[in-house]
Amino acid sequence: MKRTLLMLAFLSLFAGVAVAAAAQPDIEGREVDYRAGDVALKGYLAYDRNLKGKRPGVLVVHEWWGLNEYARKRARMLAGLGYTALAVDMYGGGKQATHPEEAGKFSSELMKNFDAAKARFMAALEFLRGQETVDPGRVAAIGYCFGGGVVLNMARQGVDLKGVASFHGGLAAVKPARHGEVKARILVLHGGDDKFTTPAQVEAFKEEMKHAGADVRFIVYPGAMHSFTNPEADEYAKKFNLPLGYNADADRKSWEELKKFLDTIFRK
């Protein structure tokens, strides 16, 4: 009898361990190629292989440095939450900057030619919607710094997304939103000590969104500087004498806000 009970207990424990192991995410992350017209783009797709069926998709738009490991990491984090994420390539060819002057040139040239920027964003969106793991009717976009500005401007243009979230992103409008044209819900996660965005720009953004009738939540993290989510921000600040800074508390809190936001906008 004791032997039988011990065997049952062992089998129960083994089954529990097996279930727990099966429940752990198995993240697939790989480089992917897609195009916007004659421009070759190199993105990074991440998803959980243990999940079955279609799930929401999330685009991740990189900082002004280009599609680097930081954007890939965020894509994998989203995959771990049950989404399929595509870290997009806005510069083409997987191009990355190594100096702020180069990064500023890449980002400003692209945003001055907003039609090209939109074409590259839309190419990424269509590529993500075409993945077998993605529900094409449930897609959002998030962006960091330059990428935050990109996703906000896409929302302004009425791109069909469930929502967009900007982390310490630029707030300036390439083309101001018109009333009723913003389809996406908007989450802005902003550093209170961000030297790249003035208080006047913050107020102008809020006023623009109010006139547009957009659904916006704007959260400020006191004391947080530009790039507050990126652990490499302090290194960049020291190396290039830039007003950047990592803030672990704001990083954690903003990610929690994103998780709640995505859960809300994707809820059927």
C-alpha positions as CSV (number, residue, x, y, z in Angstrom):
1,M,0.0,0.0,0.0
2,K,2.8,2.4,1.0
3,R,4.6,1.5,-2.2
4,T,1.5,2.3,-4.3
5,L,1.0,5.6,-2.5
6,L,4.6,6.6,-3.0
7,M,4.4,5.7,-6.7
8,L,1.2,7.8,-7.1
9,A,2.9,10.7,-5.4
10,F,5.9,10.4,-7.6
11,L,3.7,10.3,-10.8
12,S,1.8,13.3,-9.6
13,L,5.0,15.2,-8.9
14,F,6.4,14.2,-12.3
15,A,3.2,15.3,-14.1
16,G,3.3,18.6,-12.3
17,V,6.9,19.2,-13.3
18,A,6.0,18.3,-16.9
19,V,3.1,20.6,-17.1
20,A,5.1,23.5,-15.6
21,A,7.9,22.8,-18.1
22,A,5.4,22.8,-21.0
23,A,3.9,26.1,-19.7
24,Q,7.3,27.9,-19.9
25,P,7.6,30.1,-23.1
26,D,9.8,28.7,-25.8
27,I,10.8,32.0,-27.6
28,E,11.7,31.8,-31.3
29,G,13.6,34.9,-32.4
30,R,14.9,35.2,-36.0
31,E,15.9,37.7,-38.6
32,V,13.4,38.3,-41.4
33,D,13.4,40.1,-44.7
34,Y,10.7,42.2,-46.2
35,R,10.5,45.1,-48.6
36,A,8.9,48.6,-49.0
37,G,9.1,49.1,-52.8
38,D,12.7,48.8,-53.8
39,V,14.0,49.2,-50.2
40,A,15.2,45.9,-48.6
41,L,14.3,45.8,-44.9
42,K,15.6,43.5,-42.2
43,G,13.4,42.9,-39.2
44,Y,13.4,40.6,-36.2
45,L,10.4,38.4,-35.5
46,A,9.8,36.8,-32.1
47,Y,7.0,34.5,-30.8
48,D,6.4,31.7,-28.3
49,R,6.5,28.3,-30.1
50,N,4.6,26.7,-27.2
51,L,1.5,28.8,-27.9
52,K,-1.0,27.4,-30.4
53,G,-3.2,29.4,-32.8
54,K,-3.2,33.1,-33.7
55,R,-2.5,35.8,-31.2
56,P,-2.2,39.6,-31.3
57,G,0.8,41.2,-33.0
58,V,3.0,44.1,-31.8
59,L,5.4,46.2,-33.9
60,V,8.5,47.5,-32.1
61,V,10.0,50.6,-33.6
62,H,13.6,51.2,-32.6
63,E,15.5,54.2,-31.2
64,W,17.4,56.5,-33.5
65,W,20.3,54.1,-33.3
66,G,18.5,51.7,-35.6
67,L,17.4,48.1,-35.2
68,N,19.8,47.0,-32.5
69,E,19.8,44.4,-29.7
70,Y,17.7,46.6,-27.5
71,A,14.7,46.5,-29.9
72,R,15.2,42.8,-30.3
73,K,15.1,42.3,-26.6
74,R,11.8,44.1,-26.3
75,A,10.4,42.0,-29.1
76,R,11.4,38.8,-27.1
77,M,9.8,40.3,-24.0
78,L,6.6,40.8,-25.8
79,A,6.8,37.2,-27.2
80,G,7.1,36.1,-23.6
81,L,3.8,37.8,-22.8
82,G,2.1,35.8,-25.5
83,Y,2.3,38.2,-28.5
84,T,4.1,37.9,-31.8
85,A,6.4,40.9,-32.1
86,L,8.2,42.3,-35.0
87,A,11.1,44.7,-34.3
88,V,11.0,46.8,-37.5
89,D,13.8,48.3,-39.6
90,M,13.0,51.9,-40.4
91,Y,16.4,52.7,-42.0
92,G,16.7,49.9,-44.5
93,G,19.2,47.1,-44.8
94,G,19.4,46.7,-41.0
95,K,21.5,49.9,-40.9
96,Q,22.6,51.1,-37.4
97,A,24.3,54.3,-36.2
98,T,27.3,54.3,-34.0
99,H,27.4,58.1,-33.2
100,P,24.6,60.6,-32.4
101,E,25.5,62.7,-35.4
102,E,24.9,59.7,-37.6
103,A,21.8,58.7,-35.8
104,G,20.4,62.2,-36.0
105,K,21.1,62.2,-39.8
106,F,19.4,58.8,-40.3
107,S,16.3,59.7,-38.3
108,S,15.8,63.3,-39.5
109,E,16.3,62.4,-43.2
110,L,13.6,59.7,-42.9
111,M,11.1,61.8,-41.0
112,K,11.6,64.7,-43.6
113,N,10.4,62.2,-46.2
114,F,7.4,61.0,-44.2
115,D,5.9,59.2,-47.2
116,A,8.9,56.9,-47.2
117,A,8.7,56.4,-43.4
118,K,5.1,55.5,-43.7
119,A,5.7,53.1,-46.5
120,R,8.3,51.3,-44.4
121,F,6.1,51.2,-41.4
122,M,3.2,49.9,-43.5
123,A,5.4,47.2,-45.0
124,A,6.3,46.0,-41.5
125,L,2.6,46.1,-40.5
126,E,1.5,44.0,-43.5
127,F,4.4,41.5,-43.0
128,L,3.4,41.0,-39.3
129,R,-0.3,40.6,-40.2
130,G,0.7,37.9,-42.7
131,Q,2.4,35.7,-40.1
132,E,0.5,32.5,-39.3
133,T,0.8,33.1,-35.6
134,V,-0.9,36.6,-35.8
135,D,-4.5,37.6,-35.7
136,P,-4.4,40.4,-38.3
137,G,-7.3,42.2,-36.7
138,R,-5.4,42.7,-33.5
139,V,-2.2,44.6,-34.0
140,A,-0.5,47.4,-32.0
141,A,2.8,49.3,-32.2
142,I,5.2,50.5,-29.6
143,G,8.3,52.7,-30.1
144,Y,11.2,54.1,-28.2
145,C,12.6,57.6,-28.6
146,F,12.6,58.1,-32.4
147,G,10.4,55.0,-32.6
148,G,7.9,56.6,-30.1
149,G,7.6,59.6,-32.4
150,V,7.1,57.3,-35.4
151,V,4.2,55.4,-33.8
152,L,2.5,58.6,-32.6
153,N,2.7,60.0,-36.1
154,M,1.3,56.8,-37.6
155,A,-1.6,57.1,-35.2
156,R,-2.1,60.7,-36.3
157,Q,-2.4,59.5,-39.9
158,G,-5.1,57.1,-39.0
159,V,-3.2,53.9,-39.5
160,D,-5.4,51.0,-38.5
161,L,-4.0,49.8,-35.3
162,K,-5.6,48.8,-32.0
163,G,-3.2,51.0,-30.1
164,V,0.2,52.7,-30.0
165,A,2.5,53.2,-27.0
166,S,5.4,55.7,-27.0
167,F,8.3,55.3,-24.5
168,H,10.2,58.7,-24.1
169,G,9.3,59.4,-27.7
170,G,9.2,62.7,-29.7
171,L,5.8,64.4,-29.5
172,A,6.1,66.7,-32.6
173,A,3.6,66.2,-35.4
174,V,4.8,65.7,-39.0
175,K,1.1,66.3,-39.9
176,P,-1.2,67.3,-37.1
177,A,-4.1,64.9,-36.4
178,R,-7.5,65.9,-37.7
179,H,-10.6,65.4,-35.7
180,G,-12.0,61.9,-35.9
181,E,-9.0,60.4,-37.9
182,V,-7.1,58.8,-35.0
183,K,-8.2,55.2,-34.8
184,A,-5.7,53.8,-32.4
185,R,-5.8,54.2,-28.6
186,I,-2.7,56.0,-27.4
187,L,-0.4,55.6,-24.4
188,V,2.4,58.0,-23.8
189,L,5.1,57.2,-21.2
190,H,7.2,60.3,-20.7
191,G,10.1,61.2,-18.5
192,G,9.6,64.3,-16.3
193,D,13.2,65.4,-16.8
194,D,13.4,64.6,-20.6
195,K,15.6,67.4,-22.0
196,F,14.7,66.5,-25.6
197,T,11.0,67.5,-25.1
198,T,9.9,70.9,-23.8
199,P,6.9,71.5,-21.5
200,A,5.5,73.6,-24.4
201,Q,5.7,70.5,-26.7
202,V,3.9,68.4,-24.1
203,E,1.1,70.9,-23.8
204,A,0.9,71.3,-27.6
205,F,0.6,67.5,-28.0
206,K,-2.2,67.2,-25.4
207,E,-4.1,70.1,-27.0
208,E,-3.7,68.5,-30.4
209,M,-5.0,65.1,-29.2
210,K,-7.9,66.9,-27.5
211,H,-9.0,68.6,-30.7
212,A,-8.5,65.4,-32.6
213,G,-10.8,63.5,-30.2
214,A,-8.2,60.9,-29.6
215,D,-8.2,58.4,-26.7
216,V,-5.0,59.2,-25.0
217,R,-3.4,58.4,-21.7
218,F,-0.3,60.5,-20.8
219,I,1.9,59.3,-17.9
220,V,4.8,61.3,-16.6
221,Y,7.6,59.7,-14.5
222,P,9.1,62.4,-12.3
223,G,12.9,62.5,-12.4
224,A,13.1,60.2,-15.4
225,M,15.3,61.4,-18.2
226,H,15.3,60.6,-21.9
227,S,15.9,56.9,-22.7
228,F,14.8,56.0,-19.2
229,T,13.9,52.4,-20.2
230,N,17.3,51.6,-21.8
231,P,20.0,50.2,-19.4
232,E,22.7,51.4,-21.9
233,A,21.5,55.0,-21.6
234,D,24.0,55.9,-18.9
235,E,26.8,54.6,-21.1
236,Y,25.6,56.7,-24.0
237,A,25.3,59.7,-21.8
238,K,28.9,59.4,-20.6
239,K,30.4,58.5,-24.0
240,F,28.6,61.2,-26.0
241,N,27.8,63.8,-23.3
242,L,24.1,63.5,-23.8
243,P,21.2,64.2,-21.3
244,L,20.2,60.5,-21.1
245,G,19.7,58.3,-18.1
246,Y,18.4,54.8,-17.2
247,N,15.7,54.8,-14.5
248,A,15.0,51.3,-13.3
249,D,11.8,52.3,-11.4
250,A,10.4,54.1,-14.4
251,D,11.4,51.3,-16.7
252,R,9.5,48.8,-14.6
253,K,6.5,50.9,-14.1
254,S,6.2,51.9,-17.7
255,W,6.4,48.2,-18.8
256,E,3.6,47.3,-16.4
257,E,1.5,50.1,-17.9
258,L,2.2,48.7,-21.4
259,K,1.1,45.2,-20.3
260,K,-2.2,46.6,-19.0
261,F,-2.7,48.7,-22.1
262,L,-2.1,45.8,-24.5
263,D,-4.4,43.5,-22.4
264,T,-7.1,46.2,-22.6
265,I,-6.9,47.0,-26.3
266,F,-6.7,43.3,-27.4
267,R,-9.5,42.1,-25.1
268,K,-12.3,40.7,-27.3
